[in-house]
Amino acid sequence: MDKAGRRRLLFWGNLGCFLSLIALGALLGREDASSTMKVAAAATFVACFAFSMGPIKWVFMSEVFPTRIRGRAVAISSLAVWTADAILNQLFPLMRDHWGKSTTFYVFAAVLIPQFYFVWRIMPETQGRTLEEIERSWMKS
């Protein structure tokens, strides 16, 4: 993360996840699609998630908050992540049964679209910066 940069990894990982979910949705909608292609799309999603969204959210949230509130802010952020994960995991079978597999994965892909904007326009790059430098940069804004 320190060599490639958090934003760059998150952007490309998000793009890979998005494209993988679109491909998986398309493949699941076709009766003639091979299982190998479906597994490849799912594996590509997992690989892209593993180098981006999976770890970067934890690193970023531990860096971006000011020292005086960092403990509480990371706790609240962690609660938000785990709550969203729990809701998503509970909704998946309902979505799959109601909308079908393809549409469910298209919806998951669509949920990633706002993250492109966040990473591109809002998220600061923290690569190679100390916690103090990051905190000072928020004071200037």
Secondary structure, DSSP 4 states (H G I P E B T S, - for coil): -TTT-HHHHHHHHHHHHHHHHHHHHHHHT-TT--HHHHHHHHHHHHHHHHHTHHHHHHHHHHHHS-GGGHHHHHHHHHHHHHHHHHHHHHHHHHHHHHH-HHHHHHHHHHHTHHHHHIIIIIPPP-TT--HHHHHHHHHH-
